[in-house]
Amino acid sequence: MEKYTSLSEIQGLIAQGAITLPDLLEHYFIRITEYEHLNAFNEVFFSSAREQAAAVQARMISGRAGRLAGMVIGIKDNICYKGHKVTASSKMLEDFVSPYSSTVVERLLAEDAVIIGRLNCDEFAMGGSNETSFYGPVKNAADHTRVSGGSSGGSAVAVQAGLCLAALGTDTGGSVRQPAAFCGKIGLKPTYGRISRYGVIAYASSFDQVGTITSCVDDAALLLEVLAGADDYDSTVSQVPVGSYLPKPTTGQKRRIAVLRETIESEALDPEIRSAIMRSVDTLKAAGHQVDLVSFDLLDYLVPAYYILTSAEASSNLSRYDGVHYGYRNKEAAGLNELYKRSRAEGFGEEVKKRIMLGTFVLSAGYYDAYYQKAQQVRQMIRKQVDKILSAYDFILSPVSPTPAFKIGENIKDPLVMYMEDIFTVLAPLAGNPAIALPLGNNSEELPLSVQFLAKHFDEEGLLSFSRHFLELTEQ
C-alpha cells in the first residue's frame, strides 16, 4: 500500500478527486492493522476520527477547510484529548479519560487535522528506547528486533511505517529527536516555551516541550505555525510573535556552522555515524558554507546535570499520583500511608520509581546544595557557552545518538548505558534552544542514521529553511 510523505501531496490528490479524506483514513486504519505487531498505538480512535474526516471532507469541498485539512496525525499518549483516554503508557493512569483537551490538540482540531489515535511511549516519557511502557516496547519498522527510540517511539514508528502522516511527541531530553533519528524521520524540538504545555502530562516542567515527527520539513514548519504561540493557560509560553516557518529559498545564502569537536571525536560515537556526518560536512563546505570544529568542554557535565534536574522535577510532578486524587488505587491498604506506598509501588514501573527516588534524594536536606543547586549552576554555564558559540555561528552540528537503533533488551538492564544514549540530545533542552534531527541515509545494516542541528532561541524559521537546504544537498 502507498505511503504518503507530505500534506501537499495529499491535499493535491484530494483536490483532484483521486482520493477522499475518509478513504485516506480507512487506508491508515488498514495499515495500522497490518503493522499491529510494531505496537506503535496504544489506542486507535476509530469513531471520532471517522467523524472528523467526514466533516473536514465537507469543508474541503466547500472551500472552508483549515490549513491542516488532509493531515491524519497521531498524538503521544501523554497529550490530553477530551473524552479520550490518556495514560502516559503507565498502569497508574490505565483507565483515565481526559476531561479536557490540551492546547495543542485544540489547535490541531481548529485547523482540521484528523487525530487518529494515541501513540505508545516510555512510561511518563521516562526512557530512551520505548521499553519502559506498560504496554510493551515499540518495534522499529526497519528491524523488528531493534528499539524505536524513546520516549516518543510510537510517534516515530507510526510515521516511519506510514500509519499516519505526522505525529506529535514531547522532547524533554531528546525524546522527539532520538526516535526520529532511529526511524529515519525528521524530529523537531522547538525553543522552550514556543508551544504550550497545557494539557501535556508533566515529566520535567522546565524541560518538556511538544515537538513534531514528520517525513518532510514543510510539514514540520506548518505544524509549528499552527501549534506555536501565546496561551492563557500556560504562563511559561513565550509571547514572541509567530511568523511563517515555511522554509524560504536559501540560494546564495552561506551559513556558518559549528561542529562540536567533542561529539564528533567521542569514542562512544559509532564509526558509520561519524563517517556519514563527515561526508555531510564535506558537502556543506563544497556548497560554500563555513564549517568549523569548535570545542565544547562541558560535554561530560550534560548527562549528570540533566538527570539531576529532571529527576528532581519528576519527583515533584509525580507526587500527585498517590491513590487518592485519581489514577491507580490499591484497594487493600489498611491506612493512608500504606495506601500511598502500595498505590505508587504497584502503579509505577521500575524506571519511573527509580527517577522519583533519585529526584527526592537530590532535593532532600543536606543534598540540595550539593546536587540540585550545583546542577542548576552547571545549566547556566551550559546555556552561556551555547549562546557564545551561536553568537559567532548560525547553527551547531552534532550527532543525535552515539549509535543507531540497538537491540530490544540490549541496554535496558544497565541504566548508565541507557542514560549515556542522551549525551548528544540533552544539550538543546538544557539550554532551551530549538534543535532538529535530520536523516542521513542508512548504515551497512540498513538502519537509519541521522544528524542534529541546533539554532538560536526562536530561530525556528532559519533552522527549518536550512534543514530543507541540507536535505536537498545530501539528497535525503
N, C-alpha and C positions, 0 to 999 in steps of 0.2 A: 504494500500500500504506500501511497505517496506521503512524503514528509515535507511539510511546508516550513519555510525558513524565514519568512518576513511578512509583516502585516500588509505591506503594499502589494505583495503578490496575492494574498487572499482577497483584499479589497478589490483588486483588478478582476479576479475571477468571478467574484460576486456581481460586480458591475456589468460584466459581460453576460451574466446569466449562466455561466458554466457550472457554478455551484450555488447553493443557498447556505446561509448560516446554520439552520437546523441540520442540513445534510452534513456540513462540516463537523458539527458537534457529534453526530452519530458516528462519523469516521473516527473521531478521537475516542469515543466510547469503545468501539471495536478494537482499536489499538491497545487501549488500557486493559481490556480483557485478554488480548493476545500476549501482552507483556506483563501479566499479573505477577509472574514469578520474580520480577525485579523488585517488587514490594515498594514501589515509589509512592503509592497513595495509601493513606490511612482511611479515607472515605471519598467516594465519588458522589457528587451532588446531582444525581440523575434528574430529579424532579425540578429543582429550582433552576438548574442550568438550561433545561429544555424550555421552561417558561421564559427565561431571559432571551434565549436565542430566537424564539418566535417573535417576541416584542421588538427586539433590535432589528430583525429582518424587515419588519413592517416599517420601522423608522428609516431604514436604509432605502427602501423603495420610495418613501415619501420625501427623501432628501433631508430628514431632520435628525439624522444619527450623529452620535458623538464621535470624537477623534479616535476612540479605540474600537469602534464598531468593526466586527470581524475577528477581534482578538479573543481567543479562548485561552484563559490563563488559570494556573493553579496557585494556591497560596499555602505557604508553610504552616504547619499545624501549631503555630503559636500566635496566629493572627486572628483576631475575633471577627466573626461574621454572624450577625444577628439571626437567631433561630437555627443555627448550625452548631454542631459540636466543635469544641476546640480543646485539645488535650495536652499540647506540648509533648506529645508522644510519651506520656507518663501515666502510670497507673493512678497517680494522685488525682488526675483530672479525667479519669476514664470515661465518665458519663456526663461531663459538664457541657451544658448548652449555653452559648453566649447570649446574654440578654440585650446586647448592643453590638454595633459594628465598629471596627476600628476606622480611623480617618482614612487610611489607605484603601480599605475596601469601599468606603463611601465614595471616594474619588474615582476608583475603577468603575463602579456601577454608574456614576454620573456621566461618564464618558462612554458608556455602552460596552464595556468589556463583559464577557461571559465567564463567570467563575465556575470552573469545572469540578473542583474538589480541594481537599486539604492533603498536604504532602508530608510524608514521613520525615522525621528529623531526629537528631540526637535529643535525648530527654532534656527538656528545658533548655535546649540549644547548647548543652554542655558536652562537647565532643568534637573530634575532627575526622570521624570515619563513618558516622551514622550507625555505629554498633551499640550505642547505649540506649537506643529506642526501645520502649516497652513492646513495640510491635515487630521487633526484629530488624536486622540490618537491611539497607537498600543495596542492591547489587548493581555494579557498574555494567552498562549495556555493552561496553567494549570487551569485557571479560567478566563473566558472571561469578568468577572466583575472587574478584577484587572488590574493594570498597568503592563507594560512590564519592567519598569525601564527606565532610561534615562542617557544621551541623546541618546545613541545608541540602543534604544528599538527595532527598526525594525531589526537591525542586530542580536540581541539576539533571538527574536521570530522566525526569519527566520531559524535559526539553530535549535532552540527548536522544531519547528513544522516540521522539515525535508523539508523545502522549498529550501534549498541549503545545501551543505556540511559544509561550513565555511563562515565567513563574516568578513569584515574589519569595525572597528569603530574608533572613536577617543576618547581619555581619557584626559580631562582637569582637572577634579576633582574627577573622578570615573566613567566616562561615558561609559567605557567598562566593568569595574568590577561589578558595581552595577546592570545593566541589566542582565549580565551573571548570577549573584547571584539570581536574581528574577526568572530567567528562568532555573536554574539548569544546566548551562553550564560553560565552562572554559573561563575566560576572562583574557587576558594578557596585561598589560601595561608595555612596556619596559622602560629602562632607558631613561630619556630625552635626545634627540639627537641621539638615536640609529637608528631611522628611519627618513628619510627625510620628512619634512612637505611641500615640494614644490608641489603646486597644491592642497593643502588642504585649504579650506576656513577658515580663521583665526578667532578664538574667543579670546584667550589669548595666545599670542605667546610664552611666557616663560613657559607655562604650557602644551600647546597642544601636544599630542603625538598619533600617529596612533597605534592602538592595534588590537588584533585578538579575535574572539569568535569562539570556536570550541567545538567538542564533545570529543576530546581526546588530551592528552598532546603532542603526537608525531606530530600531525598536526600543533599545535601552534608553536612547535620548528622548523618545516620545513618552515612554513610561515615566521618566524622571520629570518631564514637564507637567504631566498630569498629577503626579504624587507630591511634588515639592511645594514648599510654601508655608506661610504662617498658619497657625491653627490655635484657636482659643482654648482648646482642650489640652495643649501641651506647651508649658511655659519655656521649655528648652529649645523649641523650634526657632530658627533664625527668622528675622524679619527682612533679610536680604531679598530683594525682588527676584521673581522667577522669570527669566528671559526665555529665549528659544535655545534649546540644547541641540537641535538637529545639526549634524556636522556640516561645517562650512568648507568650501573648496580651500585646499592648502597649497595650491600650485605656487611655487616660488618662495614659500614661507619656510625659512630654515630655523630649526629648533635646536636648543641647547639641552643635552640630556646627560645627566649624571648617573653613571653606573656605580653602584655601591661595591667597592672593591672587596670588602669582607664577605659579601654574599656570594660573589662570583668565584672567589678563591677559597670558599669554605670547603673543608674536607668532607662535609656531610652532603654536598651537592652532587647529585647523580651526573656522571660524565656526559650522558646523552642530552640532559637538560642544559648543561654548560655549553656543549657544542652547538645546540640549537640557538641558544641565546647569543652566542658569539657570532654565529652566522647572521643573525638578525642585526647585530651591531654593525657588522661589515656592510650590510645592505643599507642601513641608515646613513653610514658615512659616505657610501657611494652616491646616495641621493643628495648629499651636500649638507647633512645635519652634523652638528658638532656633538661628538660623543666622547666623554672623558671618564676615566676611572677616578672616583672620589672616595676618600676614606671616611668611614663611619665607625668610630671606635667604641660606640656604645652597644654594638650588636649583642654582646654577651649579657647585657642587662635587660634586654627586651622581654624575654620569656619570664624571668623571675618577677619583674615589675608587673607584667600583665597578669600573672596568675595570683599574685598577692592582692592586687586591686580588684580584679573581677571576682575572686572568691569572697572577698570582704563584702562586696556589693550583693553577691548572690546570697550570702548569709542573712543579710538584711531583707532582701526582696522575698526570699522564700520562707521567711518566718510566718507569713500569713497562712501557710498551708499547715494547719495544726489539728485538723479533725473536728474543728468547731465551726469555723466560718463557712467553709464549703470545701469540696473535694473529698478524697477518700477518708473514711472514718472507721476506725476499729470499733466493733460492736460488743467486745467482751471486756473492755477495760473497766477496772473497779473504781478508779478515781481519775481526777483531772490530769495529774501528772502522768499517770500510766496511759491515759488516752492520747496525750501529746506524743509520748515516746513510741507507742505501738503504731499509731496512725502514720507517723513520719517514717518509722523503720520499715513498715510494710508498703507505704505508698511511694516512697522514693527509691530509685535504683542506686546501685553502688557508686557510680561516678558522681551523681548529684550529692549523695551523702558525704562523699569524700571532700567535695569542694565546699559544702556548707561547714564542715568541721574545720577545714583549713581557714576559711574566712572568719569563723568565730574565734579561732586561735589568734590570728593576726590582729583582731580588733580588741582582744582581751587586755585587761590591766597588766602592765609590765611588758607587753609585747607590741602595743600600739605604736610607740615611738620607734622601736627597733625595726619594725617591718612595714606597717601601713604608711606611717608618715614618711619614712625613708623612700618607699616606693613612689609616693606622690612627688617627692623631690626629684627622683630619677625621671619621672614622667615629664616634669617641666624641663629638665635638661634635654630629654629626647626631642621635645617639641621645638626647643630653641635651636637645636642642631639641624633639624629638618628645615626649619624656617631659614636658617643661614644658607643651607645648600640651595634652597629654592629661590633665594634672593639672587643667585648667580646663574641658575639653570631653570628651564621651563618644567622639566619632568625628572623624576628619579626612576631609574630602571633597576629591577631586581627579579630574581626568580619568585615564583609563587610558593612552591613547596620544594623541599630538598629532594624528593623522589616522585616518580609517577605513582599512580594508584597502587597500593600494596595489597597483599592477600588478606581476605577476611580472616580475622583471628590471629594474624601475624604479630601485631603490635599491641593489641588491646590489654594484655596482661602486664605490660611494662609502661606505667604512667609517664616515666621520664622520656621514653622514646616517643610516646604519643604527644606529649606537650612540646617536644622539640620540633614536631612537624609544623608548629605555628611560628617558627623563628623568623620567617620572612614576611609573614602576613600581619603580625601584631603591630608593626611599626605604624601603619596608617591609622588604626583606631587609637593607639596611644597618643599620637599627635593630632588626631581629629581630621586628617586630610582625606580627600577623595582618592580612590585607587580603583584600578580596573585590571582584571585578568583577561588576557587575550590568547587565543590558541596559536600554537607554533607547530602544527603538524603532529605526527606520531613518531614513536621510537621504533626500534627494531622488533619489538613485540606487538606493535600496532596499538600501543597505549598512548593516549593524548598527552602532549607536552604543552607548556604554557609559559608566558612571561607577564610581568606585572609592571604597570606604570602608576606612579603617584604624582599628584599635582598640588598646586597651591590651594589653600582653602577657597571653596566656592568657584574654582575654575573648572567646573564640570564641562562647560562649553568647549574650552580649549582641549581638555582631556579627551572628550568624545571625538572632536574633529581630528585630532592627531591619531586616535585609535583607528579610525576608518582609513586614514592615510597609511598607517603602519600595516594594516591588514592587506591593503592594496599592494604595498611594496613587497610584502612577503607572500602574497597570493594565497592567503588563507581563506 
